[in-house]
Amino acid sequence: MSRIGSEGEDIIGRWSEEKLDLLANYLKAYSDIMSNQKTSNNPTGKPWLRAYYYIDAFAGSVRPRAKADEERYVEGSPLRALQTEPHFDGYWFIDVSPRRIERVERLRGEFPDCVIDVRQGNCNEVLCNEIVPQLSYASKQRAFVFLDPYGLQVDWETVRELANTRTCDIFVNFSVMGVTRLLPRDQSPDPEVVAQLSKVMGSTEWINQIYQIPTEYQLDLFGNQESSPNRETIRAEWLASLYTEQLKSLFPHVSRPVLMRNSTNSVLYALCLASHNQTASRITNEIFNRYERLKDLGR
Ligand SMILES: C[S@@+](CC[C@H](N)C(=O)[O-])C[C@H]1O[C@@H](n2cnc3c(N)ncnc32)[C@H](O)[C@@H]1O
């Protein structure tokens, strides 16, 4: 979870920095491959791609502070994208907060060579109404969309519209914690909660399954204080794989999820890539595997 600093900037934990490193690693690989598709230096031998874009649907405060050392500023996702070489043909930055948007606007001055488009508003609306219509398959353009909400702000309908373009890949930071918080411990959720979960997950059939999980897991699912880390992992993995299975109904290639944990080892989010390209999900899995190997070595 992030806090807000006095200047309205996020204060982020170690795991958020790791998320940003994973993003930067993938963006580098994506941009290398896509820039080749604009030249004859690709397997088809012909340039077929007109342009490729980075879309940050939750752009954030640009330079959040590190929780461990609040004097230290971290480069947020818009900066990670703008610093990626080769450059994207354009950058769309969206945030609902006018204060955040002011910070994002200043990036035009810092990166005068980059084509930057800034939109303030709910990203579900901006993506579906303003951006998706510009990215038809016939347009020969591609886009990488980073979906990095605090909680359950990404509508499943938006994910569906992005998938239907066949031009947009998504890198999504899914809030496992946001879902578990909505689920009551010992009874099925109220219809309003079911509607809320359906809006985010696209289906609610799984809710009944949760209440049929063997009791030992169920206790864990609802935050039994005495549960072992291993059992907590089972719960988080279950929800993360549920979301990635849902994504597979819309995208042909979905990476495995990587679980992002806070300093007390609780799972907060699951990060994964959903793509129209097999190489993209393979590269993401390689990046995630390397990250987990290094983390294991550091433990
Ligand atoms: C986790 S922060 C983003 C951090 C950023 N991606 C980074 O890594 O540096 C979430 C951001 O989403 C914004 N936000 C919340 N709801 C939104 C919505 N529905 N549409 C667009 N932005 C939203 C918040 O103002 C906040 O800046």
The ligand as an SDF file (V2000), in Angstrom:
LIG
                    3D

 27 29  0  0  0  0  0  0  0  0999 V2000
   -0.5940    3.1140   -7.8940 C   0  0  0  0  0  0  0  0  0  0  0  0
   -0.7240    4.7770   -8.4590 S   0  0  0  0  0  0  0  0  0  0  0  0
    0.1130    4.7000  -10.0110 C   0  0  0  0  0  0  0  0  0  0  0  0
    1.5970    4.5990   -9.8820 C   0  0  0  0  0  0  0  0  0  0  0  0
    2.3530    4.6810  -11.1790 C   0  0  0  0  0  0  0  0  0  0  0  0
    1.8410    3.7500  -12.1760 N   0  0  0  0  0  0  0  0  0  0  0  0
    3.8170    4.3800  -10.9570 C   0  0  0  0  0  0  0  0  0  0  0  0
    4.1970    3.2100  -10.9940 O   0  0  0  0  0  0  0  0  0  0  0  0
    4.5930    5.3220  -10.7590 O   0  0  0  0  0  0  0  0  0  0  0  0
   -2.3960    4.8830   -8.9370 C   0  0  0  0  0  0  0  0  0  0  0  0
   -2.7950    6.2020   -9.6220 C   0  0  0  0  0  0  0  0  0  0  0  0
   -4.0760    5.9930  -10.2050 O   0  0  0  0  0  0  0  0  0  0  0  0
   -4.8300    7.1900  -10.1240 C   0  0  0  0  0  0  0  0  0  0  0  0
   -6.2280    6.7440  -10.2990 N   0  0  0  0  0  0  0  0  0  0  0  0
   -7.0670    6.2030   -9.3920 C   0  0  0  0  0  0  0  0  0  0  0  0
   -8.2390    5.8580   -9.9830 N   0  0  0  0  0  0  0  0  0  0  0  0
   -8.1050    6.1420  -11.3070 C   0  0  0  0  0  0  0  0  0  0  0  0
   -8.9280    5.9720  -12.4410 C   0  0  0  0  0  0  0  0  0  0  0  0
  -10.1350    5.4170  -12.3380 N   0  0  0  0  0  0  0  0  0  0  0  0
   -8.4760    6.3720  -13.6460 N   0  0  0  0  0  0  0  0  0  0  0  0
   -7.2430    6.9250  -13.7670 C   0  0  0  0  0  0  0  0  0  0  0  0
   -6.4090    7.1170  -12.7230 N   0  0  0  0  0  0  0  0  0  0  0  0
   -6.8270    6.7180  -11.5110 C   0  0  0  0  0  0  0  0  0  0  0  0
   -4.4470    7.7980   -8.8150 C   0  0  0  0  0  0  0  0  0  0  0  0
   -4.6500    9.2090   -8.8390 O   0  0  0  0  0  0  0  0  0  0  0  0
   -2.9560    7.4120   -8.7170 C   0  0  0  0  0  0  0  0  0  0  0  0
   -2.1530    8.4610   -9.1970 O   0  0  0  0  0  0  0  0  0  0  0  0
  1  2  1  0
  2  3  1  0
  2 10  1  0
  3  4  1  0
  4  5  1  0
  5  6  1  0
  5  7  1  0
  7  8  2  0
  7  9  1  0
 10 11  1  0
 11 12  1  0
 11 26  1  0
 12 13  1  0
 13 14  1  0
 13 24  1  0
 14 15  1  0
 14 23  1  0
 15 16  2  0
 16 17  1  0
 17 18  1  0
 17 23  2  0
 18 19  1  0
 18 20  2  0
 20 21  1  0
 21 22  2  0
 22 23  1  0
 24 25  1  0
 24 26  1  0
 26 27  1  0
M  CHG  2   2   1   9  -1
M  END
$$$$
